[in-house]
Structure formats: structure tokens, C-alpha cells
Amino acid sequence: MADPRFFSNRGPIPLGKLAGICGATLSGGADPARLIRDVAPLDAAGADDLSFLDNSRYLPAFRATRAGACLVAAKFVRHAPAGTALLVSEQPYRGYALAAQALYPPPPVQAGVHARALVEATARLGLGCEVGPGAVIGAGAEIGARCRIGANSVVGSNVVLGNDCLIGANVTLSHCRIGERVTLHPGVRIGQDGFGFAPDPSGHLKVPQLGRVLIGDDCEIGANTTIDRGAGPDTVIGNGTWIDNLVQIGHNVQIGRCCIIVAQVGIAGSARLGDFVAVGGQAGVGGHLSIGSGVQISAQAGVITNLRPGDKVGGSPAVPVREFLRQAGIIRRLGKQKGDSE
């Protein structure tokens, strides 16, 4: 069970209602009135808990589970232990996420401005906003309805936030427009200068960064991620894109819809990513490159050429994944041969 000091449980919820929330179908013997109080992994779940099975490698744990109910794909139903009610779903993990959200909804925004916050007179706050202690909202800023601005965060002058945004503690926002239902985790930095300079033997000359950062609706940006504003064109993050912790996005970068960018990725200036691109942890994308929609870039890959839609690449410099795996296999065999010969 989640620690109640940090997470508020809204259970119990009848099994039939949970099935509706998850878009699942109850198996024949399941009692829709049975109460589910919590969610838990297969090996830790008890009679009042809901668990899930989404990967065949966990079949032994599923066969032995004591969970009161389990979300499971139809092909695994026959492996269920006696006494476990089944919620049959084509997407058990997605169903589990919906059930967990129902049992542990996020804390509601508590409307009000803390006495130690500073809101400039020309800033505009929508109805029901929460502004935490030490937060600063600059002149001309526009904050939509039901937003939360965390402790010590700074919303710079003329920044715009849409409705229902959640801004964590110690976030700084400048030169940006942010859509609706956007979550920014603690320490995010958006809109600072891009890394633009003209090289000169007598000393580098700074190039003014005159663009903005535009972030679409339903985005999530992880802790301590930085997104530089554009140099003239804007830096753009498309609707539904989720960015992990400790990511650096350079000036003029354009990222499409529903991309996934994992921790410690670096995307250099003026790179363009299409829709539904996935970038693995610690990968790097060079500047001015075009990455097509649906591309998958593996962890620690170094991308230095344009990629076509649907490409899957790995390694540094990045090559097609099958080629990367073949190269790695050759290197392993060469190393083993050398070791055997010594």
C-alpha cells in the first residue's frame, strides 16, 4: 500500500465500477459488488487489491498471486489462480493506470495566493488558482483557471499559461506560452537564452536570442529539464509530448506531437522531430537535423544524420538497429577470440 503520508487513497471502489473505468470486462464468476481498496504488484497483492499482468515473463507470479482481482489479457485467463477475479482487457497496463488514478487521484488545486507570494498588479490569475509561498508572478503574466504555481517558482513577465497547469516548486518560466493541462516538475527551466554566439578570435560575440518557447496542450516536462528559447524562430514542443528529467533542448528545436524523450537526452539547436518520436536515455541529436515521425532512437545513441519516418537506430554514430546489433556482436566475438589467443 502506498504511504498514506504522501498519497491519499479514495477506495474502496466496487469491482464493476473499476471495470468500467478500465474499459475491461469482468470474467464469468467475478462479483461486480466486490470492493477493491488498493493496487499492488502480483507478488505483494492481497484479497482487497487489484493487480495486472502485461508480460508473459510474469506468468509464474500471476499463477501464485493472492490478488483479489487482476487485469489480464484474454490469452492469459487460463493461468489465473482460483479466487482471483479477472478484468479482461486488451491493454491491461493501461487499465491498471486508470484504476490507480481512480484510487489515487492527484490532490486538488487549493485556490488562493499565499501571503509570501508576490503577484504583480498587472498579472492576471484565472479562477481557482493556487500560488505557493515565495512564488513570483511577473507583470503582464496571464495564468489560466485552476493552475497551481509551486513554492518559489517564477513566472516571468508576459508569460502565458493555459488552464489546469501544474507548476512544481522552483520552476522558472520566461519568454514562453504554455498550453492547457501542462505539468512542469520541480526545477524545470523554460525560456532562458539559447546557446548562440558568433566565434571570434578576440572573444566570442553573443547573438541575442529573440524567440520564444511554445508548449502545446497535455505536455509533461520532468524535473530539472531545460528548454532554451529560440534565436529568432521559436522553440516548439507539440501537443501531448512527454519529456523526462534532466533533458536539454536547444534553441529553435521543433518537436512534434506525442513524442517521448527519456532522461539525459540532449537535442541540439534547430533540430526538427516529427510526431511520435521516441528518444532513449542519454541519446544525443545533432543540430539542424530532421528526424521523421515514428522514429525510435535507442539509449546512448548519437544521431548525426537525418532520419526517415519510422527508422529505428542505435549506436554512436547511430545506424539502423539491426546493423548496430550486428556490429556489437562482431566486436564481442573479436574480443573473445583475442582473449582465447592470449
KENUFI-488303 format. One record per residue: residue in three letters; y negated, z negated, x negated of N, C-alpha, C in turn. Coordinates in pm, whole numbers, padded with zeros to 5 digits, always signed. Layout:
<atoms>
ALAYZXYZXYZX ...
</atoms>
This chain:
<atoms>
MET+00119+00000-00084+00000+00000+00000-00124+00000-00088 ALA-00225+00076-00048-00350+00080-00122-00417-00057-00120 ASP-00490-00089-00228-00556-00218-00240-00664-00230-00133 PRO-00651-00326-00041-00747-00338+00069-00887-00376+00024 ARG-00902-00419-00101-01036-00448-00151-01116-00320-00171 PHE-01046-00209-00186-01112-00082-00212-01094+00021-00101 PHE-00985+00009-00025-00952+00111+00075-00924+00045+00209 SER-00986+00095+00313-00972+00039+00448-00870+00118+00528 ASN-00763+00052+00568-00656+00116+00644-00687+00111+00793 ARG-00682+00226+00861-00711+00234+01004-00584+00240+01089 GLY-00470+00215+01030-00346+00216+01106-00333+00091+01194 PRO-00227+00084+01275-00120+00184+01283-00157+00302+01373 ILE-00084+00412+01351-00101+00533+01432+00036+00574+01485 PRO+00049+00601+01614+00178+00645+01667+00226+00773+01600 LEU+00356+00781+01582+00415+00895+01512+00381+01027+01581 GLY+00382+01028+01713+00349+01151+01786+00207+01198+01758 LYS+00113+01103+01750-00025+01139+01720-00037+01191+01577 LEU+00034+01126+01484+00031+01173+01345+00087+01315+01333 ALA+00192+01342+01408+00249+01477+01405+00145+01580+01448 GLY+00068+01546+01551-00038+01636+01595-00145+01654+01489 ILE-00182+01545+01423-00283+01552+01317-00234+01641+01203 CYS-00105+01630+01171-00048+01704+01059-00008+01846+01093 GLY-00007+01880+01222+00042+02010+01263+00192+02024+01243 ALA+00264+01912+01258+00409+01909+01237+00482+01890+01369 THR+00613+01916+01366+00699+01899+01483+00795+01784+01460 LEU+00802+01692+01554+00896+01581+01540+01038+01631+01554 SER+01128+01577+01470+01268+01613+01483+01327+01550+01609 GLY+01445+01597+01649+01503+01561+01779+01506+01415+01813 GLY+01546+01327+01718+01562+01187+01752+01441+01100+01725 ALA+01329+01158+01683+01213+01077+01646+01142+01023+01770 ASP+01102+00897+01764+01031+00833+01874+00881+00852+01854 PRO+00813+00928+01941+00669+00952+01921+00585+00826+01930 ALA+00638+00719+01990+00562+00594+02002+00578+00504+01879 ARG+00667+00539+01789+00687+00457+01669+00557+00448+01589 LEU+00522+00329+01543+00395+00307+01475+00410+00324+01325 ILE+00320+00401+01267+00315+00420+01122+00189+00350+01071 ARG+00209+00263+00974+00098+00181+00926+00041+00227+00792 ASP+00117+00306+00717+00068+00340+00584+00138+00465+00533 VAL+00094+00514+00419+00160+00623+00349+00208+00570+00214 ALA+00317+00630+00163+00373+00581+00037+00465+00687-00022 PRO+00489+00682-00154+00586+00774-00216+00727+00747-00164 LEU+00814+00845-00180+00951+00835-00129+01021+00710-00181 ASP+01004+00678-00309+01081+00568-00367+01021+00430-00338 ALA+00899+00428-00280+00835+00300-00251+00813+00277-00103 ALA+00837+00377-00019+00806+00368+00124+00903+00274+00195 GLY+00848+00206+00297+00930+00119+00382+00935+00169+00524 ALA+00983+00084+00614+01011+00125+00751+00886+00162+00829 ASP+00769+00116+00787+00645+00146+00859+00562+00252+00789 ASP+00620+00317+00688+00543+00410+00606+00582+00556+00632 LEU+00486+00644+00608+00509+00788+00610+00509+00839+00467 SER+00607+00922+00432+00613+00985+00301+00626+01135+00320 PHE+00652+01208+00211+00668+01353+00223+00759+01405+00112 LEU+00819+01520+00137+00899+01592+00037+00848+01735+00033 ASP+00802+01778-00087+00747+01913-00100+00805+01987-00220 ASN+00903+01924-00288+00958+01984-00409+01105+01943-00420 SER+01191+02041-00442+01335+02014-00441+01378+01917-00551 ARG+01298+01902-00656+01338+01810-00763+01339+01665-00715 TYR+01273+01638-00601+01269+01502-00547+01372+01482-00435 LEU+01466+01572-00423+01570+01556-00321+01649+01426-00338 PRO+01687+01385-00459+01759+01256-00470+01677+01140-00415 ALA+01547+01138-00442+01463+01030-00389+01452+01039-00237 PHE+01452+01161-00183+01447+01179-00038+01574+01127+00027 ARG+01688+01157-00032+01816+01113+00025+01825+00960+00026 ALA+01758+00896-00070+01767+00749-00082+01648+00676-00020 THR+01550+00748+00033+01428+00682+00077+01453+00590+00197 ARG+01369+00486+00206+01371+00396+00320+01248+00417+00408 ALA+01181+00530+00387+01060+00558+00466+01093+00566+00615 GLY+01003+00511+00696+01021+00521+00840+01007+00663+00889 ALA+00923+00743+00823+00903+00882+00862+00871+00963+00738 CYS+00901+01092+00745+00879+01178+00629+00842+01318+00674 LEU+00740+01373+00612+00704+01514+00631+00793+01597+00541 VAL+00854+01700+00597+00954+01775+00522+00962+01918+00575 ALA+00991+02013+00487+01016+02150+00529+01151+02160+00598 ALA+01166+02256+00686+01288+02270+00767+01412+02283+00680 LYS+01401+02348+00563+01519+02371+00480+01576+02242+00420 PHE+01496+02132+00422+01543+02006+00364+01586+01904+00470 VAL+01577+01940+00596+01606+01845+00703+01746+01787+00690 ARG+01842+01869+00653+01983+01824+00648+02007+01717+00542 HIS+01913+01699+00450+01930+01599+00346+01871+01464+00383 ALA+01814+01452+00502+01743+01329+00540+01839+01212+00557 PRO+01798+01093+00513+01883+00975+00536+01873+00928+00680 ALA+01974+00858+00725+01973+00803+00861+01858+00705+00877 GLY+01794+00711+00992+01687+00617+01022+01548+00664+00986 THR+01538+00775+00914+01406+00829+00879+01368+00937+00978 ALA+01260+00914+01051+01210+01015+01144+01148+01130+01065 LEU+01166+01251+01113+01119+01367+01039+01007+01439+01113 LEU+00903+01472+01037+00795+01557+01085+00811+01689+01010 VAL+00857+01790+01079+00891+01917+01014+00767+02004+01006 SER+00738+02051+00884+00616+02127+00860+00640+02233+00755 GLU+00572+02346+00768+00579+02449+00665+00501+02407+00540 GLN+00409+02313+00556+00327+02265+00444+00326+02112+00443 PRO+00435+02050+00396+00444+01904+00401+00334+01833+00324 TYR+00295+01886+00209+00193+01817+00129+00057+01822+00199 ARG+00027+01936+00260-00097+01945+00336-00094+01847+00453 GLY+00021+01839+00520+00035+01744+00629+00016+01600+00583 TYR+00071+01568+00465+00055+01434+00410-00092+01405+00383 ALA-00165+01503+00331-00308+01484+00306-00383+01452+00435 LEU-00349+01523+00542-00415+01499+00671-00381+01361+00725 ALA-00254+01321+00710-00214+01188+00756-00285+01079+00677 ALA-00292+01096+00545-00360+00997+00461-00508+00988+00496 GLN-00569+01102+00527-00710+01100+00569-00727+01023+00700 ALA-00630+01038+00790-00639+00967+00918-00624+00816+00900 LEU-00535+00775+00811-00512+00633+00788-00619+00571+00698 TYR-00677+00652+00609-00778+00603+00516-00901+00695+00519 PRO-00974+00695+00629-01094+00779+00635-01199+00728+00538 PRO-01285+00817+00488-01391+00771+00397-01486+00676+00468 PRO-01544+00583+00395-01637+00489+00459-01756+00564+00517 PRO-01801+00524+00634-01913+00594+00696-02043+00571+00620 VAL-02132+00667+00633-02265+00652+00575-02340+00542+00651 GLN-02398+00448+00577-02474+00338+00637-02623+00370+00630 ALA-02678+00410+00742-02816+00458+00745-02913+00351+00695 GLY-03006+00393+00611-03109+00302+00563-03146+00331+00420 VAL-03267+00292+00382-03317+00309+00246-03326+00171+00181 HIS-03257+00153+00071-03257+00024+00003-03398-00012-00043 ALA-03427-00141-00044-03561-00188-00081-03598-00150-00223 ARG-03498-00132-00310-03527-00098-00450-03518+00052-00477 ALA-03507+00133-00372-03513+00278-00388-03658+00325-00384 LEU-03684+00441-00442-03818+00500-00440-03810+00637-00375 VAL-03874+00653-00261-03878+00780-00190-04024+00823-00182 GLU-04056+00934-00246-04194+00982-00245-04237+01016-00102 ALA-04365+01000-00077-04418+01016+00059-04394+01155+00115 THR-04393+01257+00031-04376+01394+00081-04230+01437+00089 ALA-04138+01350+00048-03996+01381+00065-03956+01366+00211 ARG-03855+01441+00252-03809+01436+00391-03661+01400+00395 LEU-03630+01293+00468-03492+01250+00486-03449+01277+00629 GLY-03330+01338+00643-03275+01360+00777-03228+01230+00840 LEU-03192+01240+00967-03147+01123+01040-03019+01067+00979 GLY-03012+00933+00972-02888+00866+00934-02856+00869+00787 CYS-02954+00890+00700-02927+00894+00557-02917+00753+00499 GLU-02838+00743+00393-02823+00618+00317-02875+00641+00176 VAL-02969+00560+00131-03027+00573-00003-03004+00441-00075 GLY-02928+00446-00185-02885+00324-00253-02992+00266-00345 PRO-02964+00147-00401-03059+00079-00488-03087+00159-00614 GLY-03215+00165-00651-03254+00234-00773-03261+00384-00761 ALA-03224+00440-00647-03231+00585-00630-03376+00630-00622 VAL-03402+00752-00669-03535+00811-00666-03526+00947-00598 ILE-03611+00969-00500-03618+01098-00432-03759+01151-00450 GLY-03769+01264-00520-03897+01315-00564-03978+01382-00456 ALA-04101+01413-00492-04195+01476-00399-04142+01609-00349 GLY-04152+01630-00219-04113+01757-00159-03964+01778-00143 ALA-03883+01682-00186-03738+01697-00168-03703+01694-00020 GLU-03598+01767+00017-03552+01772+00155-03404+01734+00160 ILE-03376+01625+00227-03240+01572+00237-03193+01587+00381 GLY-03079+01651+00402-03028+01672+00537-02979+01544+00601 ALA-02933+01556+00724-02886+01440+00801-02757+01383+00742 ARG-02743+01250+00755-02619+01178+00724-02575+01193+00578 CYS-02671+01208+00489-02639+01215+00346-02637+01074+00286 ARG-02556+01058+00183-02555+00933+00106-02604+00964-00035 ILE-02705+00893-00081-02757+00906-00216-02722+00777-00290 GLY-02636+00786-00390-02583+00668-00456-02683+00598-00545 ALA-02645+00480-00589-02732+00394-00670-02776+00466-00797 ASN-02907+00456-00826-02967+00509-00949-02960+00660-00962 SER-02931+00729-00854-02934+00875-00860-03077+00925-00843 VAL-03103+01043-00899-03236+01103-00893-03226+01240-00829 VAL-03294+01255-00717-03308+01385-00651-03448+01434-00684 GLY-03456+01536-00767-03585+01578-00819-03675+01643-00716 SER-03796+01666-00757-03896+01726-00669-03847+01860-00615 ASN-03864+01877-00484-03837+02003-00413-03689+02043-00409 VAL-03601+01955-00451-03458+01980-00436-03423+01976-00287 VAL-03328+02059-00246-03286+02065-00106-03137+02034-00096 LEU-03100+01940-00009-02960+01910+00022-02937+01935+00171 GLY-02825+01997+00203-02788+02016+00342-02733+01889+00404 ASN-02685+01900+00527-02631+01784+00599-02502+01734+00536 ASP-02477+01604+00553-02347+01542+00523-02305+01554+00377 CYS-02402+01546+00288-02370+01547+00145-02349+01405+00096 LEU-02256+01388+00004-02226+01258-00056-02256+01266-00205 ILE-02360+01195-00247-02405+01199-00386-02371+01065-00449 GLY-02287+01065-00552-02243+00941-00615-02352+00876-00697 ALA-02315+00767-00764-02411+00693-00846-02446+00771-00972 ASN-02571+00752-01018-02616+00808-01146-02606+00960-01155 VAL-02629+01026-01046-02635+01173-01042-02780+01214-01061 THR-02802+01326-01130-02938+01380-01140-02938+01525-01091 LEU-03032+01554-01002-03045+01687-00943-03186+01739-00965 SER-03197+01858-01019-03328+01921-01031-03310+02071-01013 HIS-03416+02141-00972-03417+02286-00963-03293+02341-00891 CYS-03259+02281-00779-03136+02324-00711-03149+02317-00559 ARG-03066+02398-00495-03048+02395-00350-02899+02379-00324 ILE-02864+02280-00244-02724+02244-00223-02693+02254-00074 GLY-02577+02309-00042-02539+02333+00097-02493+02208+00169 GLU-02413+02228+00272-02368+02117+00355-02230+02068+00312 ARG-02205+01939+00338-02074+01876+00314-02032+01890+00167 VAL-02126+01871+00079-02100+01879-00064-02085+01738-00119 THR-01984+01718-00203-01963+01589-00269-01988+01604-00418 LEU-02076+01519-00471-02103+01515-00614-02063+01376-00664 HIS-01967+01370-00753-01917+01243-00803-02011+01184-00907 PRO-01992+01055-00942-02086+00989-01032-02109+01065-01164 GLY-02234+01064-01206-02269+01121-01336-02288+01271-01338 VAL-02278+01339-01224-02300+01483-01222-02445+01514-01260 ARG-02463+01621-01335-02596+01668-01374-02610+01814-01332 ILE-02705+01839-01246-02724+01975-01196-02869+02015-01212 GLY-02890+02135-01268-03022+02194-01274-03099+02172-01401 GLN-03037+02109-01503-03106+02092-01630-03119+02227-01700 ASP-03198+02230-01807-03218+02352-01884-03086+02417-01924 GLY-03081+02549-01913-02972+02622-01976-02996+02630-02126 PHE-02891+02664-02199-02896+02668-02345-02945+02805-02388 GLY-03075+02828-02370-03133+02959-02400-03236+02950-02511 PHE-03215+03030-02618-03309+03028-02729-03304+03163-02801 ALA-03415+03197-02864-03423+03317-02946-03406+03276-03092 PRO-03300+03324-03160-03280+03285-03300-03395+03335-03388 ASP-03431+03254-03484-03540+03290-03575-03518+03217-03706 PRO-03527+03287-03819-03506+03220-03948-03600+03102-03971 SER-03716+03104-03909-03810+02995-03929-03788+02880-03831 GLY-03694+02897-03740-03666+02794-03639-03646+02858-03503 HIS-03546+02817-03432-03513+02878-03304-03626+02856-03204 LEU-03645+02956-03118-03751+02953-03019-03691+02937-02880 LYS-03732+02833-02809-03677+02806-02676-03721+02913-02578 VAL-03628+02959-02496-03657+03052-02387-03666+02972-02257 PRO-03779+02974-02189-03790+02899-02063-03681+02938-01964 GLN-03624+02838-01901-03517+02858-01803-03580+02852-01664 LEU-03599+02967-01602-03682+02978-01483-03602+02999-01355 GLY-03471+02984-01361-03388+02999-01243-03354+02866-01179 ARG-03261+02871-01084-03218+02753-01010-03066+02743-01016 VAL-03014+02637-00954-02871+02627-00924-02858+02631-00772 LEU-02774+02720-00723-02747+02732-00579-02601+02698-00556 ILE-02577+02594-00478-02440+02548-00450-02414+02564-00301 GLY-02302+02628-00267-02270+02657-00127-02217+02536-00053 ASP-02166+02560+00067-02111+02455+00152-01972+02413+00104 ASP-01935+02289+00137-01798+02238+00120-01750+02241-00024 CYS-01840+02221-00118-01803+02214-00258-01782+02068-00301 GLU-01704+02050-00405-01685+01918-00464-01696+01932-00615 ILE-01775+01843-00676-01801+01853-00819-01772+01718-00883 GLY-01685+01717-00983-01631+01594-01039-01726+01523-01133 ALA-01688+01401-01168-01771+01311-01247-01809+01372-01381 ASN-01936+01356-01416-01990+01397-01545-01981+01547-01572 THR-01971+01626-01468-01980+01771-01483-02126+01811-01489 THR-02155+01916-01566-02292+01963-01582-02301+02111-01543 ILE-02403+02144-01468-02426+02283-01425-02570+02318-01458 ASP-02588+02407-01557-02722+02444-01601-02788+02540-01502 ARG-02919+02528-01490-02992+02624-01407-03003+02758-01480 GLY-03031+02861-01403-03039+02994-01460-03161+03013-01547 ALA-03155+03118-01629-03268+03152-01714-03372+03234-01639 GLY-03331+03301-01536-03419+03385-01455-03344+03413-01327 PRO-03226+03480-01338-03136+03476-01223-03084+03333-01204 ASP-03029+03305-01089-02980+03171-01057-02836+03152-01103 THR-02799+03028-01128-02659+02987-01139-02608+02962-00998 VAL-02492+03018-00963-02445+03016-00824-02301+02964-00819 ILE-02277+02868-00730-02143+02816-00702-02111+02847-00556 GLY-02006+02922-00530-01976+02969-00395-01918+02862-00305 ASN-01917+02893-00175-01864+02800-00075-01721+02759-00108 GLY-01692+02630-00089-01554+02582-00099-01498+02572-00239 THR-01580+02589-00340-01531+02578-00478-01525+02431-00518 TRP-01416+02393-00583-01396+02256-00629-01389+02255-00782 ILE-01470+02167-00839-01482+02158-00984-01446+02016-01025 ASP-01361+02003-01124-01309+01874-01170-01412+01805-01260 ASN-01371+01693-01319-01457+01615-01409-01482+01689-01541 LEU-01596+01659-01602-01624+01699-01740-01618+01849-01762 VAL-01671+01923-01668-01678+02068-01679-01821+02107-01715 GLN-01836+02209-01800-01969+02260-01837-01981+02403-01787 ILE-02082+02427-01705-02109+02561-01653-02247+02603-01701 GLY-02252+02713-01776-02375+02756-01839-02469+02829-01745 HIS-02584+02865-01800-02687+02928-01717-02645+03068-01672 ASN-02689+03103-01553-02666+03234-01490-02521+03260-01449 VAL-02434+03162-01465-02295+03180-01422-02291+03197-01271 GLN-02205+03286-01225-02183+03304-01082-02035+03284-01052 ILE-02007+03188-00964-01869+03154-00928-01852+03179-00780 GLY-01744+03245-00742-01722+03285-00604-01670+03172-00516 ARG-01610+03211-00405-01563+03116-00304-01429+03055-00346 CYS-01414+02927-00312-01284+02858-00317-01215+02868-00452 CYS-01293+02862-00559-01234+02856-00692-01195+02712-00725 ILE-01099+02698-00815-01055+02568-00865-01076+02568-01016 ILE-01157+02474-01064-01189+02467-01207-01155+02327-01255 VAL-01058+02316-01343-00999+02188-01381-01077+02127-01498 ALA-01049+02001-01526-01127+01921-01620-01142+01985-01757 GLN-01260+01965-01816-01295+02004-01953-01301+02155-01973 VAL-01314+02229-01868-01336+02373-01879-01480+02399-01920 GLY-01501+02504-01999-01635+02550-02032-01651+02695-01992 ILE-01756+02724-01917-01784+02862-01875-01920+02899-01931 ALA-01922+02997-02020-02045+03030-02090-02138+03114-02003 GLY-02261+03121-02047-02367+03180-01967-02340+03322-01921 SER-02382+03350-01798-02378+03482-01737-02237+03534-01708 ALA-02135+03449-01721-02001+03488-01676-01999+03495-01524 ARG-01916+03585-01471-01903+03601-01326-01757+03585-01286 LEU-01731+03491-01197-01596+03467-01147-01591+03507-01001 GLY-01486+03579-00962-01469+03618-00823-01421+03502-00737 ASP-01366+03535-00621-01317+03434-00528-01177+03386-00566 PHE-01147+03261-00535-01012+03205-00552-00960+03218-00695 VAL-01048+03201-00791-01008+03196-00931-00965+03054-00964 ALA-00858+03039-01041-00811+02907-01085-00817+02903-01237 VAL-00885+02799-01291-00902+02786-01436-00843+02652-01477 GLY-00741+02654-01564-00673+02533-01607-00755+02450-01704 GLY-00713+02326-01723-00787+02230-01804-00810+02276-01946 GLN-00930+02252-01997-00972+02281-02134-00978+02430-02166 ALA-00971+02515-02065-00987+02658-02090-01134+02690-02114 GLY-01158+02801-02182-01294+02847-02207-01309+02991-02163 VAL-01421+03022-02099-01452+03158-02056-01579+03201-02128 GLY-01571+03312-02201-01685+03358-02278-01799+03409-02192 GLY-01915+03420-02253-02033+03462-02181-02031+03608-02141 HIS-02096+03639-02030-02118+03777-01982-01987+03847-01943 LEU-01881+03771-01919-01753+03831-01880-01743+03839-01729 SER-01658+03931-01682-01630+03946-01539-01484+03908-01515 ILE-01464+03806-01432-01330+03756-01401-01303+03789-01254 GLY-01205+03873-01228-01181+03921-01093-01126+03814-01000 SER-01133+03841-00871-01082+03747-00771-00933+03723-00789 GLY-00891+03599-00764-00750+03564-00770-00693+03549-00909 VAL-00776+03555-01012-00728+03538-01149-00681+03394-01170 GLN-00574+03377-01249-00526+03245-01288-00531+03235-01441 ILE-00605+03136-01488-00623+03114-01632-00556+02983-01669 SER-00460+02987-01759-00382+02866-01790-00463+02770-01875 ALA-00414+02646-01881-00480+02541-01958-00496+02583-02104 GLN-00610+02551-02161-00645+02574-02301-00653+02721-02338 ALA-00659+02808-02240-00674+02950-02270-00817+02978-02316 GLY-00830+03080-02402-00962+03125-02445-00984+03267-02400 VAL-01068+03287-02300-01088+03419-02240-01206+03486-02307 ILE-01182+03602-02368-01289+03672-02441-01305+03816-02393 THR-01229+03855-02291-01241+03990-02234-01246+03980-02082 ASN-01295+04085-02018-01295+04090-01872-01151+04085-01820 LEU-01134+04026-01700-01002+04019-01638-01007+04085-01501 ARG-00901+04160-01470-00893+04230-01343-00846+04135-01233 PRO-00877+04167-01108-00831+04082-00997-00681+04058-01005 GLY-00642+03931-00989-00501+03895-00987-00437+03874-01122 ASP-00508+03896-01231-00449+03873-01363-00409+03726-01381 LYS-00303+03705-01460-00260+03571-01497-00251+03568-01649 VAL-00333+03481-01712-00342+03485-01857-00325+03347-01917 GLY-00287+03346-02045-00274+03222-02120-00293+03249-02267 GLY-00309+03142-02344-00325+03155-02488-00469+03176-02530 SER-00490+03176-02663-00624+03194-02716-00615+03282-02841 PRO-00667+03404-02834-00733+03466-02719-00634+03492-02606 ALA-00685+03487-02484-00599+03496-02366-00537+03635-02354 VAL-00409+03635-02321-00332+03757-02295-00251+03733-02168 PRO-00190+03838-02111-00106+03814-01993-00002+03705-02018 VAL+00023+03623-01917+00106+03504-01934+00243+03538-01993 ARG+00305+03644-01945+00437+03679-01998+00431+03710-02147 GLU+00327+03780-02189+00309+03810-02331+00285+03682-02410 PHE+00204+03591-02355+00178+03463-02421+00307+03385-02440 LEU+00391+03378-02336+00517+03306-02347+00610+03372-02448 ARG+00609+03505-02452+00692+03577-02548+00645+03547-02691 GLN+00514+03547-02712+00460+03514-02844+00498+03372-02886 ALA+00487+03278-02791+00521+03140-02822+00668+03127-02859 GLY+00754+03202-02788+00896+03199-02820+00927+03253-02958 ILE+00858+03361-02994+00878+03419-03127+00837+03320-03236 ILE+00721+03255-03215+00673+03158-03315+00771+03042-03328 ARG+00826+02996-03215+00924+02886-03220+01047+02928-03299 ARG+01096+03050-03274+01216+03096-03345+01190+03112-03494 LEU+01070+03165-03528+01036+03179-03669+01030+03044-03738 GLY+00971+02946-03670+00965+02812-03726+01102+02753-03745 LYS+01192+02776-03649+01328+02721-03659+01403+02790-03775 GLN+01385+02923-03786+01453+02995-03895+01406+02945-04032 LYS+01276+02923-04043+01221+02874-04170+01277+02735-04200 GLY+01284+02651-04099+01337+02518-04119+01483+02520-04160 ASP+01560+02611-04101+01703+02620-04133+01726+02671-04275 SER+01630+02754-04323+01649+02813-04455+01605+02721-04569 GLU+01537+02614-04537+01488+02523-04641+01592+02416-04674 
</atoms>
